[in-house]
Structures are given as structure tokens and as C-alpha cells.
Amino acid sequence: MNAVEFEHVSKSYAIYEKPGDRLKELLSPRRRSHHRDFQALRDLSFTIKRGEIFCIVGENGSGKSTTLQLIAGISQPSAGAVRVGGRVSALLELGSGFNPEFTGRDNVYLNASILGLSKREIDRRYKVIEEFAEIGDFIRQPVKTYSSGMAMRLAFAVAINVDPEVLLVDEALAVGDSYFRHRCMRRVHELRARGVTIVFVSHALADVEAIGDHVLWLEHGSAIAIGETSVVLPLYLAAMTDRENRYAAKSDTAASDVAAGPAAPAITTPGAGEEKKNVPLVESIPNVDHRRGDGRAEILGIAVLNEYAEPVHLMMPQSRILIRISFRANDDLFRPAVGFMLRNHLGLDFTDTDTEREGHSLPPMRKGDVSTVDFHLDIPQFYPGTFSFSPSVSDSSTGESCVCDWIDNAVTVQMAHGEGPVYGYIQLPCKVELSQASGLQGESRIA
């Protein structure tokens, strides 16, 4: 059996003009004239195979969330049949199933039981759930005392640790602090590697392209296209681009040259025989998701700063930021190298660099030596989202590069909205030259 099957599914909701109309209809069930039907889904049919990543795209109100609710069993179709094979774990409205009077621990057992786990199975998983949620002693307090972020952490920890066979991920995954979101997506990738079927709803087309096997494009409750990501996504992107162009024409905006593109990261670090600059040591690591390495060198701190050496919490398009990494040699290092990995909010590797790649060989270091490296990075216009920096230090003393210390998602920064939407991951710097008609014969020249 497939993981999910929709067979000519339709879903409608009754819309009442006034609250009293609902009561009138209840009192006179034979009369159904007090409401109008809103058709959320229309004759929808598709199949999701086991172990695939199935993405759903469409504008707001297209029926994406309704589709997930039908798969989760939260709602029933008005017509047609929905068949789901296996345990479903849904990341929709996180925390909506919690009893506010119960403690976090009680709600863990309640929600996991609803998802089909026995008490013995929950006992075995409880410690992992508690550690993943990271809400401390609040786990023994009533949920009504939680902040929204704490409730979301606990709900995700439960949903992701019950060994689902079908995982539903809505835009609700974007809630919570950036570090927790990155940790969540890392776990989602682990589930994907284990063959869990994932149904993913997102407006971030780059994310859909990166992880999706098949895509369903919904519009006003109907399927416009269903198929492989490489086939459906360009059609959807073309339609959205055409719609955006029509909107831009109405607003009568004039085209202008886009700023020059991003330069390669400039690095500030003392080389052999050079005088060291008075650069302050960074001794703060905001977050540690995972750490690995042979320990021959150690990351002491990482900071994302602006050109005035002030902390950056929001990256602006076409701006320059400074990635400052301090590290200590715990052993003699023959050829140390320092760098970082940039990841997006889905935990996908976006880009990376280090001192060797940028042509800056660091001098050998003695045990106990401390150094700081600055990467000056010109930021283009990324799509709005959170990005994490994972610093690393390595050494080539043995002839091949060995990782001494690596910290996953040590610091995250939000990307600000730029001018206009970004389709994909990045808006490439571009200069436009207009070819204008000249003369009656329609000759052209380059402006």
C-alpha cells in the first residue's frame, strides 16, 4: 500500500453570515438555506509513495493546510476517499492538542498515547523527548504557564520522537527560535534518511526544490499540476513570476541597475612576520548542536558583526558582515586552517569557505597559542529566512587535513526582506542593457 492516497477528494465548509444562522439551521435541520458552501478542495486525486518527500505548493487559500488536515485525520472529506498507511505525526498547529491544566510531562504521555504508543514505549522515549525540548524544570509545570515557544518546543519534541511512518510538516515549522528550528530540521533529515514519508508544505520554493521528490501545485482547491519536482516547480515559478510582473507593471516601477555582486570574503589575520592587529578575542559560542574533532585545536568563540564590529542579528541585502572566529591550539599545529559552513533554515549546506581556500595560509602555532580570524563577507540578496554559521578549525600536520574542532549551527542570523521577492535561494547581481528600436526598419542598437 502507498503511504497516502487521495481519490476524488472534495472538502467544503459551511460559511454563516451571522452566528444566529448556525443556530437556526440546527433547530430546523431540513432547511439548509442559512449558509453558503466554501469549496476548499475540488475532486483532488494523488498518490504518495512510501519513503518519498512530497511537497505541496500554492498561494494562501489554495487548500494546502486542508490537505494536510485530511491526511492527519483532523478533518474528514466531504466527498471521495483518503487512505493513509502507517502512523502519522503532524507538525501543523504545534501544541494545539495539549491540555493546559496538565503538566508538560502529562501532555507528553497524552499526546504520545494518541499517536499510538504504549506506556512502555513512552517511558523508553521520554528522556529523549525531554532533552530535545530543552524547557528545563517547566516540564513538570502546567502547560498554561508556558510561553508559546516552550509549548511549540515540547510539541515538536513529541511529534518527532514517536517513530512516525508519515510526517506532515506545515509552515508552522518556521516558529520558535532559530537554533531550535535548525535542530528540528536536522532531525527531519534523519527521518528522511530512515525512509519516513514526509509531506512538506512551504512557500520557500528553494526548499521544495532541494528536498522534494514530487510536487502538487494547488490553486483554489484544485490540482493544477502533479509530478516530479523538476517538472512542476518551473511551471509554478513561471506562473508566480508572470503574476509578479503584472503587479509590477501596474505599480509603474522603472527598472534600474542592481548593485555590484558579492566579492569573495576578505580575511584579516596575521601571517608569518606580520604584526598582529589588536583584535578582541571572541569567547562566546551562542549555540552548540553538535561538536566533533580530534581536539588538537578548539573554537573559543564566533561572532557575526557589521563593519563597525557591532553584533548583527539581521543581515541586509548588499551589506558587508564580518565573521570573527577565535581559536586556541591545544597541540602544535603545522598548518592550521579556519573556516565556516553557512546553512539555511532547513539545515541544508548553503556554502562554505576557509583560510586555505581563500589563499591565506596561517602560520604554524604552538600549543597554547590563541588566534582570531576575520572573514569580511559581502552579502547578496538571499531569500528571507534564518541562516546558521558552523565554524571549524583543522590542521594538515600529517599531510592531510584533519578536523580539530567543528561546531554545528553555532550562531544564526535572520536575512531581511529585500526589494521584491527572491525565487530560489539567491537574487543574482545583474546589470541590464536595453536594446532600443531605431529607424523605420526596426534596426536595434545597444543602449
C-alpha positions in Angstrom: 0.0 0.0 0.0 1.1 3.6 -0.7 1.7 6.0 2.2 -1.1 8.3 1.2 -3.9 8.0 -1.4 -6.5 10.7 -2.3 -9.3 9.5 -4.6 -11.6 12.2 -6.0 -11.5 14.1 -2.7 -13.5 17.3 -2.1 -13.9 19.3 1.1 -16.4 22.1 1.7 -17.1 24.2 4.8 -20.3 25.9 5.7 -20.0 29.7 5.9 -22.5 31.6 8.0 -23.2 35.3 7.7 -24.3 35.7 11.3 -23.7 33.5 14.4 -27.5 33.1 14.8 -27.8 31.4 11.4 -25.9 28.4 12.7 -28.5 28.0 15.5 -31.4 28.4 13.1 -30.0 25.6 10.9 -29.6 23.4 13.9 -33.2 23.9 15.0 -34.5 23.3 11.5 -32.2 20.7 10.0 -34.3 20.2 6.9 -33.6 23.8 5.9 -30.0 24.4 4.7 -30.5 27.9 3.4 -28.8 29.7 6.2 -25.2 29.1 5.0 -23.2 29.0 1.8 -20.6 26.3 1.0 -16.9 27.2 0.6 -15.2 24.6 -1.5 -11.7 24.2 -0.1 -10.8 21.2 -2.2 -12.3 20.1 -5.5 -12.0 16.5 -6.9 -8.4 16.0 -5.8 -6.6 12.8 -6.6 -2.9 11.9 -6.0 -0.7 9.2 -4.5 2.3 9.5 -2.2 4.7 6.5 -2.3 6.4 5.3 0.9 9.7 7.0 1.7 9.4 9.9 -0.6 9.3 13.7 0.1 6.0 15.0 -1.3 5.7 18.8 -1.4 2.6 20.9 -1.8 2.9 24.5 -3.1 0.3 27.2 -3.8 -0.7 30.6 -2.7 -2.6 31.3 0.6 -6.1 29.8 0.5 -5.2 27.3 -2.2 -6.1 24.3 0.1 -2.6 23.2 1.3 -3.4 23.1 5.0 -6.8 21.5 4.4 -5.0 18.7 2.5 -2.7 18.1 5.5 -5.6 18.1 7.9 -7.3 15.4 5.9 -4.1 13.3 5.8 -3.7 13.7 9.6 -7.4 12.7 10.2 -8.2 16.0 11.8 -10.9 16.6 9.2 -12.9 14.3 7.1 -13.6 14.7 3.3 -17.0 15.9 2.1 -16.6 13.5 -0.9 -14.1 10.9 -2.0 -11.7 8.8 0.0 -8.5 9.4 1.9 -6.3 6.4 2.7 -3.2 6.7 4.9 -0.9 3.7 5.7 1.1 3.9 8.9 1.5 6.1 12.0 1.1 9.8 11.2 2.9 12.6 13.1 1.7 16.1 12.2 3.6 19.4 12.7 0.7 21.7 12.0 -0.5 23.9 14.8 2.1 22.9 17.3 0.8 22.5 20.9 -2.9 22.6 19.9 -3.5 19.2 21.3 -2.2 20.0 24.8 -4.3 20.2 27.9 -3.3 23.5 29.5 -4.1 22.2 33.0 -1.8 19.1 32.6 2.0 19.3 33.2 4.3 19.1 30.2 5.2 15.5 31.3 1.5 14.6 31.4 1.0 16.0 28.0 3.9 14.1 26.6 2.2 10.8 27.7 -1.2 12.0 26.5 0.0 13.0 23.0 2.2 10.0 22.5 -0.7 7.8 23.5 -2.9 9.4 21.0 -0.2 8.8 18.4 -0.4 5.1 19.2 2.5 4.4 21.7 2.1 2.2 24.7 3.2 3.4 28.1 6.3 1.2 28.0 7.3 2.8 24.7 6.7 6.3 26.0 8.8 5.5 29.1 11.6 4.5 26.8 11.4 7.7 24.8 10.6 10.2 27.5 14.2 11.1 28.3 15.0 11.8 24.7 11.8 14.0 24.3 12.6 15.9 27.5 16.2 16.6 26.4 15.1 17.6 22.8 12.5 20.1 24.1 15.0 21.8 26.4 12.5 23.5 28.6 14.1 22.5 31.9 12.0 22.3 35.1 9.0 23.6 33.2 8.4 20.0 32.0 6.8 19.5 35.5 4.7 22.7 35.4 1.2 23.1 33.8 1.3 24.0 30.1 -0.8 27.0 30.8 2.3 28.6 32.4 4.3 28.1 29.2 5.2 30.7 26.6 4.1 29.9 23.1 7.7 29.0 22.2 8.0 26.5 25.0 4.7 24.8 24.0 6.0 24.5 20.4 9.3 23.0 21.6 7.5 20.3 23.6 5.0 19.6 20.8 7.7 19.2 18.2 9.8 17.0 20.6 6.9 14.6 21.0 5.9 14.6 17.3 9.4 14.0 16.0 10.3 11.2 18.5 7.4 8.8 18.1 8.9 7.0 15.1 6.3 8.2 12.6 5.8 6.5 9.2 4.3 9.6 7.7 5.4 13.1 8.9 3.4 16.2 8.0 5.3 19.4 8.0 3.5 22.7 7.6 4.8 26.3 7.6 4.3 26.1 11.4 7.8 24.6 11.4 9.1 28.2 11.0 8.0 29.2 14.5 10.3 29.2 17.5 13.8 30.5 17.9 16.3 30.0 15.1 18.5 27.5 16.9 15.6 25.2 17.6 14.4 25.4 14.0 17.8 24.3 12.8 17.8 21.4 15.3 14.4 20.4 14.2 15.3 20.3 10.5 18.4 18.2 11.3 16.0 15.6 12.8 13.7 15.8 9.8 16.7 15.0 7.6 17.5 12.0 9.8 13.9 10.7 9.5 14.1 11.1 5.7 17.3 9.1 5.6 15.4 6.3 7.5 12.8 6.2 4.8 10.0 8.1 6.6 7.4 9.6 4.2 7.4 13.4 4.5 4.6 15.7 3.3 6.0 19.2 3.2 4.1 22.4 2.7 6.2 25.6 2.1 6.2 28.9 0.3 10.0 28.7 0.1 10.5 27.2 -3.4 14.2 26.7 -2.9 13.5 24.4 0.0 11.0 22.5 -2.1 13.4 22.1 -4.9 16.2 21.0 -2.5 14.3 18.2 -0.7 11.2 17.4 -2.8 10.8 14.2 -4.9 7.3 15.1 -6.2 5.2 18.3 -6.1 1.5 19.0 -6.0 0.5 22.5 -7.2 -2.8 23.6 -5.8 -4.9 26.7 -6.8 -8.3 27.4 -5.4 -8.6 23.9 -4.1 -7.8 22.2 -7.5 -4.7 20.5 -8.7 -3.0 22.5 -11.4 -0.1 20.0 -11.8 1.3 16.9 -10.1 4.6 15.3 -10.9 8.4 15.4 -10.4 9.8 18.5 -8.7 12.0 19.3 -11.8 8.8 19.4 -13.9 6.2 21.0 -11.7 8.2 23.7 -9.9 9.3 25.6 -13.0 5.7 25.8 -14.1 4.6 27.2 -10.7 7.6 29.6 -10.7 6.7 30.8 -14.2 3.1 31.4 -13.1 4.2 33.3 -10.0 6.8 35.3 -11.9 4.2 36.3 -14.6 1.8 37.4 -11.8 4.6 39.4 -10.1 5.4 41.0 -13.5 1.8 42.1 -14.0 1.7 43.6 -10.5 5.0 45.4 -11.2 3.6 46.8 -14.4 0.6 48.2 -12.6 2.7 49.9 -10.0 4.7 51.5 -12.8 8.1 50.9 -11.3 11.1 51.7 -13.5 14.0 49.2 -14.0 17.3 50.2 -12.5 20.8 48.8 -12.3 21.3 46.3 -9.5 24.3 46.9 -7.2 27.5 45.1 -7.9 27.8 41.4 -6.9 29.3 39.9 -3.8 33.0 39.8 -3.5 35.0 36.8 -2.1 35.4 37.0 1.6 38.4 39.1 2.6 40.3 37.7 5.6 42.0 39.7 8.3 44.6 37.5 10.1 48.3 38.0 10.8 50.6 35.9 8.6 54.2 35.0 9.2 56.4 38.0 10.0 53.3 40.3 10.2 52.4 42.4 13.1 49.3 41.3 14.9 46.3 43.6 15.0 44.7 44.4 18.3 41.6 42.3 17.5 39.4 41.4 20.6 39.1 37.8 21.4 35.7 36.2 20.9 34.9 33.9 23.8 31.2 33.3 23.2 29.5 30.4 21.3 25.8 31.1 21.3 24.7 27.6 20.4 26.2 24.1 20.1 24.0 21.5 18.3 26.8 19.0 17.7 30.6 19.2 18.2 33.3 16.9 16.7 37.0 16.9 16.1 40.3 15.4 17.4 40.6 18.2 20.0 44.1 19.4 18.8 42.6 22.8 18.5 39.5 24.4 19.9 37.0 27.1 18.8 36.8 29.6 21.6 34.1 31.8 20.0 32.3 33.1 16.9 30.6 36.4 16.2 28.7 37.9 13.3 29.4 41.6 13.2 28.8 44.6 11.0 31.5 46.8 9.5 31.6 48.7 12.8 32.3 45.5 14.8 28.7 45.6 16.3 26.7 42.3 16.6 24.4 41.6 13.7 21.0 40.0 14.2 19.6 40.9 10.8 21.5 40.6 7.6 20.7 43.3 5.0 21.0 42.6 1.2 24.1 44.2 -0.4 25.7 44.7 3.0 29.1 43.6 4.4 29.3 41.5 7.5 32.3 40.2 9.5 32.6 36.6 10.7 35.1 36.6 13.6 36.4 33.3 14.9 38.8 32.9 17.8 40.5 29.6 18.4 43.3 28.0 20.6 45.9 25.4 19.7 45.8 22.5 22.2 48.7 20.9 20.4 51.4 22.1 18.0 49.7 22.8 14.6 51.8 22.7 11.4 49.3 24.2 9.0 46.1 25.4 10.7 43.1 26.5 8.7 39.9 28.2 10.0 36.6 28.5 8.2 32.8 28.2 8.4 29.8 26.5 6.8 26.7 28.5 6.0 23.4 26.6 6.2 19.8 27.6 5.6 16.9 27.1 8.0 16.3 23.6 6.6 19.8 22.5 7.7 21.0 22.3 4.1 24.6 23.2 3.4 24.5 26.5 1.6 28.2 27.4 1.1 31.5 27.2 2.9 35.0 28.6 2.9 38.2 28.6 4.9 41.5 30.4 5.1 43.2 27.9 2.7 40.5 28.2 0.1 40.7 32.0 0.2 44.5 31.8 -0.3 45.5 32.8 3.2 47.9 30.2 4.8 48.1 30.6 8.6 51.5 30.4 10.3 52.2 27.3 12.5 51.0 27.5 16.1 52.5 26.3 19.3 50.4 24.6 22.0 48.5 27.3 23.9 48.7 29.9 21.1 45.4 31.8 20.5 44.4 33.5 17.2 41.5 35.3 15.7 40.4 35.3 12.1 38.1 37.8 10.5 36.1 36.9 7.3 34.7 40.0 5.6 31.7 38.8 3.6 29.6 40.8 1.1 26.0 39.6 1.4 23.8 39.4 -1.8 20.0 39.2 -1.6 19.1 35.8 -0.1 15.5 34.7 0.4 14.2 35.8 3.8 15.0 33.2 6.4 17.4 32.2 9.1 21.0 31.2 8.3 23.4 29.5 10.6 27.2 29.6 10.7 29.2 26.5 11.7 32.8 27.3 12.5 35.7 24.9 12.2 39.4 24.6 12.6 41.6 22.0 11.0 45.3 21.1 10.6 47.4 19.5 7.9 50.3 18.4 10.1 50.1 14.8 8.9 49.9 15.7 5.2 46.1 15.6 5.0 43.6 17.9 6.6 42.1 16.7 9.9 39.2 18.4 11.7 40.3 19.6 15.1 37.0 21.2 16.1 33.7 21.7 14.3 30.5 23.2 15.9 27.2 22.8 14.1 24.9 25.9 14.0 27.0 28.0 16.4 25.2 31.2 15.6 22.2 32.1 13.5 21.2 35.3 11.7 17.9 36.4 10.1 18.0 37.6 6.5 16.0 40.8 5.9 13.5 41.2 3.1 14.9 42.9 0.1 13.3 44.8 -2.8 10.9 42.3 -4.4 10.6 38.5 -4.0 13.5 36.1 -4.3 12.7 33.0 -6.4 15.1 30.3 -5.4 17.9 30.8 -2.9 19.6 34.0 -4.1 18.9 37.1 -6.3 22.0 37.3 -8.5 23.5 40.7 -9.1 22.6 41.7 -12.6 23.2 44.7 -14.9 20.6 45.3 -17.6 21.3 46.8 -21.1 18.3 47.8 -23.2 18.1 47.2 -26.9 16.0 50.0 -28.5 14.4 50.2 -31.9 16.0 52.8 -34.3 14.5 53.9 -37.6 11.6 52.6 -39.6 13.3 49.3 -40.5 13.3 48.3 -36.8 17.1 48.3 -36.5 18.4 48.0 -33.0 21.3 49.3 -31.0 22.7 48.7 -27.5 21.8 51.5 -25.1 
